[in-house]
């Protein structure tokens, strides 16, 4: 694998501003082990570490001295366990450029720019992470990594790596390999990543769930979710030849998921994924969920309202959807649970739109479209066929 490096100060940790450092003795400030343990993780660092770890061996450069390395390892084990075994190299700024070159590092991520060893030499391979969102940083890194002929995804040689344009609230990349195309999704929050990993694991263990959700590639860093790319149009881009068949399969899939993951508090793992923007259907009728990263534990009725409000208007068959679901499970909602599901749907949907707007803030066309969707669904829904099944 190729080798990349990250600056500990300012990349993995929250950078100090010039105003905060004004008048302070920075070397002394960073000299003690306690100064390491008091550092805060920079938001986005986990996405960065996970993404790089899928393609490269990651090493860490620190401006601190050798006696603080053990404290840095302790900090990594607590805050970024994906790097707990990564090499840590004390490297003063004046020596960093030469170290990167001699170490054979193909890319270094720094909070500021590195200088060339001499005026006649080119600057070392470096991407600066200043104030931009981590998604912008990952896109820049993907462009740099794509230039390396020996790039691999795990053990698979990579032919190309590029951002996969989507409205998702998480960064997504398309990786072309000799084994076919794969989709790489990066999730910052460890708890959300763990839920998605659980959902894909369940799909690999239970045929009833594998129908709509593929198995993830094993052996990759936590926070990175790699699945085979399914090149088919979304439901919103087509009129499925048999919309009733699609909603029937979705209902059975959801009932299986909810029953399989039901907890003592009556919550289940719900996908919040079965909608026309997140389901794709091939010419042969094969269907796949594009993005299940918004899954969560909640009362199962949230998933039903989600599908009723978003998918069924495109496919038809709302009554068939509910009939199939309740033929597949003995569970029934109360009136109070139905009202809670309507409110939860409203909150969950608007929250996902908000997160997508934040991620795509620089894309005026996408923001306009998402803003329109937000306005269309500005009111809490009050009616649902779920009420016909209340007990």
ABEGO torsion letter per residue (X at the ends): XBBBBBBABGAABBBBBAAAABGBBAAAAAABAAAAAABBBBBGAAAAAAAAAAABBBBBBBABBAAAAAAAAAAAAAABAAAAABBBBBBBAAAAAAAAAAAGBABBBBABBBBBABAABBBBBBBBBBABBAAAAAAAAAAAAAABAABBBEABBBABBBBBBBABABBBBBBBBAAEBBBBBBBABAAAAAAAAAAAAAAAABAAAAAABBBBBBGBBBGBBBBBBBBBBBAAABBBABAAAAAAAAAAAAAAAAAAABBAAGBBBBAGABBAAABBBBAAGBBBBABAAABBBBBAAAAAAAAAAAAAAAAEGAAAAAAAAAAABABBBBAAAAAAAAAAAAAAAAAAAAAAAAAAAABAAAAAAAAAAAAAAABBBABBAAAAABX
